[in-house]
């Protein structure tokens, strides 16, 4: 069994062996940390997650946009990224190895009150905790700031930057949104696209990347609508796993299941519209296969929040590789962003309220896709004395069905190929595998998380039935060929359970 200490190596080894992800990339040139290639199964899994994300936003009446990944320098000056998008770094005084200071402190102390320290406070805390360079054991230097923006040029002389997130490019469209939404707020949009961050020393594999796929949804909203949000009524009785800052400040890290209406009464949320955004982020991650057993919503401590943030909560996922991992941020950004772009662009970013110009506020959900992808791999891994396998929820499995002819004889290959085509044409991602013993083929599919395997044998030629095998229980049932496609769809969607077929 995999130990806690080496569990990340187990996941990374499986990912590389079976084609989920490879790297650091480019491998044949030694690789650059913070860059990874998605293999065929990793890309399928990422597509599944993005499909869940897109569907969740669209069902909640968000509209999708796509913007350039490069913008002129003035955009990032206005957004505050050039002056404030920093990581605190410390460098070894002997070997020059560079570390993120806040990560070092968190690794050596579980004290939640240490979040949000100033540069000088981090320098002192590193000294107090006796943290030294992991490479040569020498002392670490004072903590300094490093800007994460990746710089480039447009043409010969115009400075520009790769976007570190998608949100800013969305804000630039506000005037266009007003036309599209017929000058009516709230207006909800989202974007899924590449973002870039010049991490100095990215570690933890897929969790900290220099290039990644960012998802961000924004609601442009007026204060009156934040307090009178009709959708909150639909979710007021839903219980969420919450860890509010008031609880953390008392030294308590215990998560409580709290009704949304009760959370508002207790002051965990000040605005129903923002509380609804936290619920939506929670629902998106539930759709990506996470449960209350491995997910929590943690509110930022007051000293963690950005100066413009009225509130901030994170979706965190419990992993066996790295413990709790921050995967999503839900932010009440006030009117900071539109006000800044109005100031720098000299363009109107306001609407009329009682005949007065008012700059709307922004509520935001933001996360990268690669983090939940890794966390899902981590949470799905299972093993026993007989095998190791990935227990993906069937709708999220990269390959949902595998078709096997029992032997490579023409009389079995022909019907197996026909079944493969029928299942594939029905919309399920399907693999045809004829290599090796049936037992070996089952193990290969178990290891990549395929929930259902279909075997065509000589009995199939006699009675037109096939064997369907369940990944988790390893039980098998005979299904009539004409019922197979419909049955597989119901199994993948979860509208029927395999155990009901086995009776």
Secondary structure, 3 states (H helix, E strand, C coil): CCCCCCHHHHHHHHHHHHCCEEECCCHHHCCCCCCEEECHHHHHHHHHHHHHHHHHHHHCCCEEECCCCEEEHHHHHHHCHHHHCEEEEEEECCCCCEEEHHHHHHHHCCCHHHCCCCHHHHHHHHHHHCCCCCCCCCCECCCEEEECCEEEEECCCEEEEECCCCHHHHHCCHHHHHHHCCCCCCEEEEEEEEEECCCCCCCCHHHCCCEEEEEEEEEEECHHHHHCCCCHHHHCCCEEEEECHHHHHCCCCCCEEEEHHHHHHCCCCCCHHHHHHHHHHHHHHHHCCCCCCCEEEEECCCCCCCCCCCEEEEEEEEECCCEEEEEEEEEECCCHHHHHHHHHHCCCCCEEECCEEECCEEEEEEEEHHHHHHHHHHHHEEECCCCEEECCCHHHCCCCEEEEECCCCHHHHHHHHHHHHHHHHCCCCEEECCCCCHHHHHHHHHHHCCCEEEEECHHHHHHCEEEEEECCCCCEEEEEHHHHHHHHHHHHHCCCCHHHHHC
